[in-house]
Amino acid sequence: MAIKNDISKSINEIVSMRSIFKLVGDQIPGKSKFEQSDIKPVFDNMSLENNFILYQVITRTTGKTYYETLKTDIELINQLIDSELKTNFK
């Protein structure tokens, strides 16, 4: 979670979030004196890039080691429930 916070903090210091939302098609009401159309500075920051990469690696690792196992466990539980329902409610 700390890396995600570092990414947010870095972006907040480099570029207007309003500009980023506008770029992806989500308008934030009101005007800002900090509004800018160029978000290139976000991509020119090595620390931010490193944090993005680290966050991506952590997310992938978590997905593979935790969520895939969780999915398997949930599927097994569903099979057990289905089996019990079929056995007890014929």
Jmol script that loads the backbone (N, CA, C; Angstrom):
load data "model"
ATOM      1  N   MET A   1       0.817  -1.191   0.000  1.00  0.00           N
ATOM      2  CA  MET A   1       0.000   0.000   0.000  1.00  0.00           C
ATOM      3  C   MET A   1       0.864   1.260   0.000  1.00  0.00           C
ATOM      4  N   ALA A   2       2.064   1.151   0.584  1.00  0.00           N
ATOM      5  CA  ALA A   2       2.954   2.309   0.644  1.00  0.00           C
ATOM      6  C   ALA A   2       3.381   2.747  -0.754  1.00  0.00           C
ATOM      7  N   ILE A   3       3.613   1.785  -1.637  1.00  0.00           N
ATOM      8  CA  ILE A   3       4.032   2.124  -2.996  1.00  0.00           C
ATOM      9  C   ILE A   3       2.904   2.859  -3.706  1.00  0.00           C
ATOM     10  N   LYS A   4       1.677   2.382  -3.529  1.00  0.00           N
ATOM     11  CA  LYS A   4       0.525   3.041  -4.144  1.00  0.00           C
ATOM     12  C   LYS A   4       0.420   4.483  -3.647  1.00  0.00           C
ATOM     13  N   ASN A   5       0.662   4.684  -2.360  1.00  0.00           N
ATOM     14  CA  ASN A   5       0.638   6.043  -1.797  1.00  0.00           C
ATOM     15  C   ASN A   5       1.778   6.890  -2.356  1.00  0.00           C
ATOM     16  N   ASP A   6       2.949   6.277  -2.531  1.00  0.00           N
ATOM     17  CA  ASP A   6       4.084   7.005  -3.114  1.00  0.00           C
ATOM     18  C   ASP A   6       3.785   7.441  -4.544  1.00  0.00           C
ATOM     19  N   ILE A   7       3.128   6.562  -5.300  1.00  0.00           N
ATOM     20  CA  ILE A   7       2.761   6.887  -6.677  1.00  0.00           C
ATOM     21  C   ILE A   7       1.804   8.071  -6.681  1.00  0.00           C
ATOM     22  N   SER A   8       0.784   8.005  -5.844  1.00  0.00           N
ATOM     23  CA  SER A   8      -0.190   9.099  -5.769  1.00  0.00           C
ATOM     24  C   SER A   8       0.477  10.401  -5.366  1.00  0.00           C
ATOM     25  N   LYS A   9       1.348  10.328  -4.381  1.00  0.00           N
ATOM     26  CA  LYS A   9       2.046  11.531  -3.913  1.00  0.00           C
ATOM     27  C   LYS A   9       2.912  12.125  -5.026  1.00  0.00           C
ATOM     28  N   SER A  10       3.637  11.263  -5.731  1.00  0.00           N
ATOM     29  CA  SER A  10       4.489  11.738  -6.819  1.00  0.00           C
ATOM     30  C   SER A  10       3.671  12.402  -7.919  1.00  0.00           C
ATOM     31  N   ILE A  11       2.577  11.752  -8.307  1.00  0.00           N
ATOM     32  CA  ILE A  11       1.726  12.325  -9.354  1.00  0.00           C
ATOM     33  C   ILE A  11       1.166  13.664  -8.891  1.00  0.00           C
ATOM     34  N   ASN A  12       0.726  13.719  -7.641  1.00  0.00           N
ATOM     35  CA  ASN A  12       0.167  14.968  -7.109  1.00  0.00           C
ATOM     36  C   ASN A  12       1.170  16.109  -7.136  1.00  0.00           C
ATOM     37  N   GLU A  13       2.442  15.793  -7.008  1.00  0.00           N
ATOM     38  CA  GLU A  13       3.470  16.826  -7.010  1.00  0.00           C
ATOM     39  C   GLU A  13       3.900  17.228  -8.420  1.00  0.00           C
ATOM     40  N   ILE A  14       3.590  16.388  -9.416  1.00  0.00           N
ATOM     41  CA  ILE A  14       4.095  16.620 -10.765  1.00  0.00           C
ATOM     42  C   ILE A  14       3.054  17.204 -11.710  1.00  0.00           C
ATOM     43  N   VAL A  15       1.828  16.726 -11.629  1.00  0.00           N
ATOM     44  CA  VAL A  15       0.819  17.092 -12.629  1.00  0.00           C
ATOM     45  C   VAL A  15      -0.547  17.214 -11.964  1.00  0.00           C
ATOM     46  N   SER A  16      -1.394  18.008 -12.561  1.00  0.00           N
ATOM     47  CA  SER A  16      -2.747  18.202 -12.060  1.00  0.00           C
ATOM     48  C   SER A  16      -3.576  16.936 -12.285  1.00  0.00           C
ATOM     49  N   MET A  17      -4.163  16.425 -11.211  1.00  0.00           N
ATOM     50  CA  MET A  17      -5.043  15.249 -11.331  1.00  0.00           C
ATOM     51  C   MET A  17      -6.235  15.578 -12.225  1.00  0.00           C
ATOM     52  N   ARG A  18      -6.674  16.816 -12.201  1.00  0.00           N
ATOM     53  CA  ARG A  18      -7.782  17.248 -13.056  1.00  0.00           C
ATOM     54  C   ARG A  18      -7.420  17.007 -14.529  1.00  0.00           C
ATOM     55  N   SER A  19      -6.169  17.263 -14.869  1.00  0.00           N
ATOM     56  CA  SER A  19      -5.706  17.049 -16.244  1.00  0.00           C
ATOM     57  C   SER A  19      -5.716  15.572 -16.606  1.00  0.00           C
ATOM     58  N   ILE A  20      -5.321  14.740 -15.669  1.00  0.00           N
ATOM     59  CA  ILE A  20      -5.315  13.302 -15.928  1.00  0.00           C
ATOM     60  C   ILE A  20      -6.740  12.792 -16.122  1.00  0.00           C
ATOM     61  N   PHE A  21      -7.652  13.222 -15.253  1.00  0.00           N
ATOM     62  CA  PHE A  21      -9.051  12.811 -15.397  1.00  0.00           C
ATOM     63  C   PHE A  21      -9.624  13.298 -16.723  1.00  0.00           C
ATOM     64  N   LYS A  22      -9.280  14.517 -17.102  1.00  0.00           N
ATOM     65  CA  LYS A  22      -9.770  15.071 -18.369  1.00  0.00           C
ATOM     66  C   LYS A  22      -9.246  14.237 -19.536  1.00  0.00           C
ATOM     67  N   LEU A  23      -7.993  13.824 -19.452  1.00  0.00           N
ATOM     68  CA  LEU A  23      -7.370  13.033 -20.511  1.00  0.00           C
ATOM     69  C   LEU A  23      -8.096  11.703 -20.729  1.00  0.00           C
ATOM     70  N   VAL A  24      -8.584  11.104 -19.655  1.00  0.00           N
ATOM     71  CA  VAL A  24      -9.282   9.823 -19.775  1.00  0.00           C
ATOM     72  C   VAL A  24     -10.792   9.993 -19.938  1.00  0.00           C
ATOM     73  N   GLY A  25     -11.230  11.227 -20.109  1.00  0.00           N
ATOM     74  CA  GLY A  25     -12.632  11.481 -20.420  1.00  0.00           C
ATOM     75  C   GLY A  25     -13.541  11.675 -19.226  1.00  0.00           C
ATOM     76  N   ASP A  26     -12.996  11.936 -18.068  1.00  0.00           N
ATOM     77  CA  ASP A  26     -13.803  12.151 -16.871  1.00  0.00           C
ATOM     78  C   ASP A  26     -13.614  13.593 -16.409  1.00  0.00           C
ATOM     79  N   GLN A  27     -14.598  14.419 -16.665  1.00  0.00           N
ATOM     80  CA  GLN A  27     -14.503  15.836 -16.329  1.00  0.00           C
ATOM     81  C   GLN A  27     -14.779  16.076 -14.846  1.00  0.00           C
ATOM     82  N   ILE A  28     -13.918  16.810 -14.205  1.00  0.00           N
ATOM     83  CA  ILE A  28     -14.123  17.228 -12.821  1.00  0.00           C
ATOM     84  C   ILE A  28     -14.680  18.649 -12.880  1.00  0.00           C
ATOM     85  N   PRO A  29     -15.806  18.895 -12.227  1.00  0.00           N
ATOM     86  CA  PRO A  29     -16.411  20.244 -12.300  1.00  0.00           C
ATOM     87  C   PRO A  29     -15.484  21.317 -11.735  1.00  0.00           C
ATOM     88  N   GLY A  30     -15.626  22.501 -12.262  1.00  0.00           N
ATOM     89  CA  GLY A  30     -14.869  23.650 -11.771  1.00  0.00           C
ATOM     90  C   GLY A  30     -13.598  23.899 -12.559  1.00  0.00           C
ATOM     91  N   LYS A  31     -12.922  24.955 -12.192  1.00  0.00           N
ATOM     92  CA  LYS A  31     -11.665  25.349 -12.839  1.00  0.00           C
ATOM     93  C   LYS A  31     -10.529  25.261 -11.829  1.00  0.00           C
ATOM     94  N   SER A  32      -9.329  25.146 -12.339  1.00  0.00           N
ATOM     95  CA  SER A  32      -8.147  25.111 -11.489  1.00  0.00           C
ATOM     96  C   SER A  32      -7.054  25.952 -12.123  1.00  0.00           C
ATOM     97  N   LYS A  33      -6.338  26.690 -11.314  1.00  0.00           N
ATOM     98  CA  LYS A  33      -5.214  27.457 -11.850  1.00  0.00           C
ATOM     99  C   LYS A  33      -4.028  26.551 -12.160  1.00  0.00           C
ATOM    100  N   PHE A  34      -4.100  25.304 -11.719  1.00  0.00           N
ATOM    101  CA  PHE A  34      -3.020  24.359 -11.959  1.00  0.00           C
ATOM    102  C   PHE A  34      -3.277  23.445 -13.148  1.00  0.00           C
ATOM    103  N   GLU A  35      -4.423  23.613 -13.777  1.00  0.00           N
ATOM    104  CA  GLU A  35      -4.782  22.749 -14.894  1.00  0.00           C
ATOM    105  C   GLU A  35      -3.741  22.870 -16.006  1.00  0.00           C
ATOM    106  N   GLN A  36      -3.383  21.736 -16.572  1.00  0.00           N
ATOM    107  CA  GLN A  36      -2.409  21.706 -17.658  1.00  0.00           C
ATOM    108  C   GLN A  36      -2.830  20.626 -18.636  1.00  0.00           C
ATOM    109  N   SER A  37      -2.417  20.759 -19.860  1.00  0.00           N
ATOM    110  CA  SER A  37      -2.798  19.750 -20.841  1.00  0.00           C
ATOM    111  C   SER A  37      -1.685  18.728 -21.053  1.00  0.00           C
ATOM    112  N   ASP A  38      -0.478  19.045 -20.625  1.00  0.00           N
ATOM    113  CA  ASP A  38       0.657  18.148 -20.837  1.00  0.00           C
ATOM    114  C   ASP A  38       0.924  17.339 -19.573  1.00  0.00           C
ATOM    115  N   ILE A  39       0.784  16.035 -19.680  1.00  0.00           N
ATOM    116  CA  ILE A  39       1.101  15.192 -18.528  1.00  0.00           C
ATOM    117  C   ILE A  39       2.435  14.463 -18.731  1.00  0.00           C
ATOM    118  N   LYS A  40       3.182  14.879 -19.740  1.00  0.00           N
ATOM    119  CA  LYS A  40       4.484  14.268 -20.032  1.00  0.00           C
ATOM    120  C   LYS A  40       5.414  14.255 -18.811  1.00  0.00           C
ATOM    121  N   PRO A  41       5.392  15.278 -17.946  1.00  0.00           N
ATOM    122  CA  PRO A  41       6.291  15.227 -16.775  1.00  0.00           C
ATOM    123  C   PRO A  41       6.113  13.980 -15.915  1.00  0.00           C
ATOM    124  N   VAL A  42       4.924  13.399 -15.922  1.00  0.00           N
ATOM    125  CA  VAL A  42       4.698  12.166 -15.161  1.00  0.00           C
ATOM    126  C   VAL A  42       5.602  11.059 -15.697  1.00  0.00           C
ATOM    127  N   PHE A  43       5.791  11.045 -16.997  1.00  0.00           N
ATOM    128  CA  PHE A  43       6.564   9.974 -17.624  1.00  0.00           C
ATOM    129  C   PHE A  43       8.050  10.292 -17.707  1.00  0.00           C
ATOM    130  N   ASP A  44       8.437  11.472 -17.258  1.00  0.00           N
ATOM    131  CA  ASP A  44       9.842  11.856 -17.242  1.00  0.00           C
ATOM    132  C   ASP A  44      10.445  11.765 -15.841  1.00  0.00           C
ATOM    133  N   ASN A  45       9.770  11.071 -14.945  1.00  0.00           N
ATOM    134  CA  ASN A  45      10.203  10.986 -13.559  1.00  0.00           C
ATOM    135  C   ASN A  45      10.621   9.539 -13.247  1.00  0.00           C
ATOM    136  N   MET A  46      11.930   9.329 -13.045  1.00  0.00           N
ATOM    137  CA  MET A  46      12.439   7.982 -12.832  1.00  0.00           C
ATOM    138  C   MET A  46      11.879   7.353 -11.551  1.00  0.00           C
ATOM    139  N   SER A  47      11.770   8.112 -10.499  1.00  0.00           N
ATOM    140  CA  SER A  47      11.244   7.594  -9.241  1.00  0.00           C
ATOM    141  C   SER A  47       9.811   7.100  -9.421  1.00  0.00           C
ATOM    142  N   LEU A  48       9.007   7.868 -10.120  1.00  0.00           N
ATOM    143  CA  LEU A  48       7.624   7.485 -10.363  1.00  0.00           C
ATOM    144  C   LEU A  48       7.558   6.236 -11.238  1.00  0.00           C
ATOM    145  N   GLU A  49       8.382   6.196 -12.274  1.00  0.00           N
ATOM    146  CA  GLU A  49       8.413   5.010 -13.144  1.00  0.00           C
ATOM    147  C   GLU A  49       8.796   3.772 -12.342  1.00  0.00           C
ATOM    148  N   ASN A  50       9.807   3.908 -11.484  1.00  0.00           N
ATOM    149  CA  ASN A  50      10.219   2.776 -10.658  1.00  0.00           C
ATOM    150  C   ASN A  50       9.098   2.319  -9.733  1.00  0.00           C
ATOM    151  N   ASN A  51       8.371   3.260  -9.168  1.00  0.00           N
ATOM    152  CA  ASN A  51       7.249   2.907  -8.301  1.00  0.00           C
ATOM    153  C   ASN A  51       6.137   2.208  -9.081  1.00  0.00           C
ATOM    154  N   PHE A  52       5.860   2.673 -10.304  1.00  0.00           N
ATOM    155  CA  PHE A  52       4.869   2.003 -11.149  1.00  0.00           C
ATOM    156  C   PHE A  52       5.278   0.549 -11.410  1.00  0.00           C
ATOM    157  N   ILE A  53       6.538   0.348 -11.757  1.00  0.00           N
ATOM    158  CA  ILE A  53       7.032  -0.993 -12.057  1.00  0.00           C
ATOM    159  C   ILE A  53       6.960  -1.876 -10.820  1.00  0.00           C
ATOM    160  N   LEU A  54       7.401  -1.354  -9.694  1.00  0.00           N
ATOM    161  CA  LEU A  54       7.362  -2.111  -8.455  1.00  0.00           C
ATOM    162  C   LEU A  54       5.924  -2.467  -8.073  1.00  0.00           C
ATOM    163  N   TYR A  55       5.010  -1.528  -8.225  1.00  0.00           N
ATOM    164  CA  TYR A  55       3.593  -1.777  -7.923  1.00  0.00           C
ATOM    165  C   TYR A  55       3.033  -2.869  -8.837  1.00  0.00           C
ATOM    166  N   GLN A  56       3.404  -2.818 -10.109  1.00  0.00           N
ATOM    167  CA  GLN A  56       2.941  -3.823 -11.066  1.00  0.00           C
ATOM    168  C   GLN A  56       3.470  -5.211 -10.695  1.00  0.00           C
ATOM    169  N   VAL A  57       4.730  -5.300 -10.332  1.00  0.00           N
ATOM    170  CA  VAL A  57       5.322  -6.582  -9.945  1.00  0.00           C
ATOM    171  C   VAL A  57       4.640  -7.131  -8.690  1.00  0.00           C
ATOM    172  N   ILE A  58       4.428  -6.286  -7.711  1.00  0.00           N
ATOM    173  CA  ILE A  58       3.763  -6.715  -6.476  1.00  0.00           C
ATOM    174  C   ILE A  58       2.338  -7.174  -6.767  1.00  0.00           C
ATOM    175  N   THR A  59       1.625  -6.434  -7.619  1.00  0.00           N
ATOM    176  CA  THR A  59       0.255  -6.790  -7.963  1.00  0.00           C
ATOM    177  C   THR A  59       0.198  -8.137  -8.672  1.00  0.00           C
ATOM    178  N   ARG A  60       1.099  -8.352  -9.619  1.00  0.00           N
ATOM    179  CA  ARG A  60       1.135  -9.638 -10.335  1.00  0.00           C
ATOM    180  C   ARG A  60       1.453 -10.791  -9.388  1.00  0.00           C
ATOM    181  N   THR A  61       2.443 -10.586  -8.542  1.00  0.00           N
ATOM    182  CA  THR A  61       2.847 -11.631  -7.595  1.00  0.00           C
ATOM    183  C   THR A  61       1.705 -11.964  -6.648  1.00  0.00           C
ATOM    184  N   THR A  62       1.057 -10.945  -6.134  1.00  0.00           N
ATOM    185  CA  THR A  62      -0.076 -11.159  -5.236  1.00  0.00           C
ATOM    186  C   THR A  62      -1.181 -11.913  -5.958  1.00  0.00           C
ATOM    187  N   GLY A  63      -1.454 -11.527  -7.196  1.00  0.00           N
ATOM    188  CA  GLY A  63      -2.490 -12.194  -7.976  1.00  0.00           C
ATOM    189  C   GLY A  63      -2.191 -13.665  -8.175  1.00  0.00           C
ATOM    190  N   LYS A  64      -0.948 -13.972  -8.476  1.00  0.00           N
ATOM    191  CA  LYS A  64      -0.576 -15.359  -8.744  1.00  0.00           C
ATOM    192  C   LYS A  64      -0.531 -16.204  -7.474  1.00  0.00           C
ATOM    193  N   THR A  65       0.000 -15.646  -6.404  1.00  0.00           N
ATOM    194  CA  THR A  65       0.180 -16.462  -5.206  1.00  0.00           C
ATOM    195  C   THR A  65      -1.056 -16.491  -4.318  1.00  0.00           C
ATOM    196  N   TYR A  66      -1.843 -15.451  -4.322  1.00  0.00           N
ATOM    197  CA  TYR A  66      -2.979 -15.399  -3.412  1.00  0.00           C
ATOM    198  C   TYR A  66      -4.312 -15.620  -4.118  1.00  0.00           C
ATOM    199  N   TYR A  67      -4.577 -14.833  -5.134  1.00  0.00           N
ATOM    200  CA  TYR A  67      -5.902 -14.867  -5.747  1.00  0.00           C
ATOM    201  C   TYR A  67      -6.160 -16.134  -6.553  1.00  0.00           C
ATOM    202  N   GLU A  68      -5.143 -16.685  -7.187  1.00  0.00           N
ATOM    203  CA  GLU A  68      -5.360 -17.939  -7.917  1.00  0.00           C
ATOM    204  C   GLU A  68      -5.682 -19.074  -6.947  1.00  0.00           C
ATOM    205  N   THR A  69      -4.985 -19.098  -5.808  1.00  0.00           N
ATOM    206  CA  THR A  69      -5.275 -20.090  -4.774  1.00  0.00           C
ATOM    207  C   THR A  69      -6.672 -19.873  -4.208  1.00  0.00           C
ATOM    208  N   LEU A  70      -7.022 -18.629  -3.974  1.00  0.00           N
ATOM    209  CA  LEU A  70      -8.351 -18.300  -3.464  1.00  0.00           C
ATOM    210  C   LEU A  70      -9.435 -18.744  -4.446  1.00  0.00           C
ATOM    211  N   LYS A  71      -9.196 -18.515  -5.729  1.00  0.00           N
ATOM    212  CA  LYS A  71     -10.153 -18.928  -6.759  1.00  0.00           C
ATOM    213  C   LYS A  71     -10.346 -20.437  -6.733  1.00  0.00           C
ATOM    214  N   THR A  72      -9.247 -21.172  -6.634  1.00  0.00           N
ATOM    215  CA  THR A  72      -9.314 -22.633  -6.572  1.00  0.00           C
ATOM    216  C   THR A  72     -10.109 -23.080  -5.346  1.00  0.00           C
ATOM    217  N   ASP A  73      -9.847 -22.463  -4.210  1.00  0.00           N
ATOM    218  CA  ASP A  73     -10.573 -22.791  -2.979  1.00  0.00           C
ATOM    219  C   ASP A  73     -12.069 -22.498  -3.118  1.00  0.00           C
ATOM    220  N   ILE A  74     -12.412 -21.375  -3.701  1.00  0.00           N
ATOM    221  CA  ILE A  74     -13.820 -21.011  -3.892  1.00  0.00           C
ATOM    222  C   ILE A  74     -14.509 -21.999  -4.830  1.00  0.00           C
ATOM    223  N   GLU A  75     -13.831 -22.380  -5.903  1.00  0.00           N
ATOM    224  CA  GLU A  75     -14.402 -23.364  -6.829  1.00  0.00           C
ATOM    225  C   GLU A  75     -14.637 -24.706  -6.140  1.00  0.00           C
ATOM    226  N   LEU A  76     -13.707 -25.108  -5.280  1.00  0.00           N
ATOM    227  CA  LEU A  76     -13.864 -26.349  -4.533  1.00  0.00           C
ATOM    228  C   LEU A  76     -15.053 -26.263  -3.575  1.00  0.00           C
ATOM    229  N   ILE A  77     -15.174 -25.162  -2.878  1.00  0.00           N
ATOM    230  CA  ILE A  77     -16.307 -24.950  -1.970  1.00  0.00           C
ATOM    231  C   ILE A  77     -17.621 -24.998  -2.741  1.00  0.00           C
ATOM    232  N   ASN A  78     -17.657 -24.355  -3.898  1.00  0.00           N
ATOM    233  CA  ASN A  78     -18.868 -24.386  -4.729  1.00  0.00           C
ATOM    234  C   ASN A  78     -19.216 -25.820  -5.145  1.00  0.00           C
ATOM    235  N   GLN A  79     -18.220 -26.605  -5.497  1.00  0.00           N
ATOM    236  CA  GLN A  79     -18.457 -27.998  -5.872  1.00  0.00           C
ATOM    237  C   GLN A  79     -19.011 -28.796  -4.687  1.00  0.00           C
ATOM    238  N   LEU A  80     -18.446 -28.549  -3.506  1.00  0.00           N
ATOM    239  CA  LEU A  80     -18.935 -29.236  -2.313  1.00  0.00           C
ATOM    240  C   LEU A  80     -20.376 -28.847  -1.996  1.00  0.00           C
ATOM    241  N   ILE A  81     -20.691 -27.590  -2.117  1.00  0.00           N
ATOM    242  CA  ILE A  81     -22.054 -27.115  -1.882  1.00  0.00           C
ATOM    243  C   ILE A  81     -23.014 -27.741  -2.885  1.00  0.00           C
ATOM    244  N   ASP A  82     -22.628 -27.714  -4.165  1.00  0.00           N
ATOM    245  CA  ASP A  82     -23.470 -28.329  -5.200  1.00  0.00           C
ATOM    246  C   ASP A  82     -23.703 -29.814  -4.912  1.00  0.00           C
ATOM    247  N   SER A  83     -22.650 -30.500  -4.515  1.00  0.00           N
ATOM    248  CA  SER A  83     -22.758 -31.923  -4.211  1.00  0.00           C
ATOM    249  C   SER A  83     -23.710 -32.163  -3.028  1.00  0.00           C
ATOM    250  N   GLU A  84     -23.575 -31.361  -1.994  1.00  0.00           N
ATOM    251  CA  GLU A  84     -24.453 -31.480  -0.823  1.00  0.00           C
ATOM    252  C   GLU A  84     -25.908 -31.184  -1.191  1.00  0.00           C
ATOM    253  N   LEU A  85     -26.101 -30.158  -1.998  1.00  0.00           N
ATOM    254  CA  LEU A  85     -27.460 -29.804  -2.422  1.00  0.00           C
ATOM    255  C   LEU A  85     -28.087 -30.935  -3.231  1.00  0.00           C
ATOM    256  N   LYS A  86     -27.320 -31.524  -4.130  1.00  0.00           N
ATOM    257  CA  LYS A  86     -27.825 -32.626  -4.951  1.00  0.00           C
ATOM    258  C   LYS A  86     -28.149 -33.859  -4.100  1.00  0.00           C
ATOM    259  N   THR A  87     -27.287 -34.101  -3.102  1.00  0.00           N
ATOM    260  CA  THR A  87     -27.482 -35.268  -2.230  1.00  0.00           C
ATOM    261  C   THR A  87     -28.680 -35.075  -1.296  1.00  0.00           C
ATOM    262  N   ASN A  88     -28.813 -33.902  -0.729  1.00  0.00           N
ATOM    263  CA  ASN A  88     -29.823 -33.675   0.311  1.00  0.00           C
ATOM    264  C   ASN A  88     -31.160 -33.150  -0.205  1.00  0.00           C
ATOM    265  N   PHE A  89     -31.211 -32.684  -1.418  1.00  0.00           N
ATOM    266  CA  PHE A  89     -32.455 -32.096  -1.918  1.00  0.00           C
ATOM    267  C   PHE A  89     -32.879 -32.725  -3.241  1.00  0.00           C
ATOM    268  N   LYS A  90     -32.858 -34.041  -3.313  1.00  0.00           N
ATOM    269  CA  LYS A  90     -33.292 -34.739  -4.528  1.00  0.00           C
ATOM    270  C   LYS A  90     -34.790 -34.763  -4.622  1.00  0.00           C
TER     271      LYS A  90
END
end "model"
wireframe off; spacefill off
backbone 0.3
color backbone group
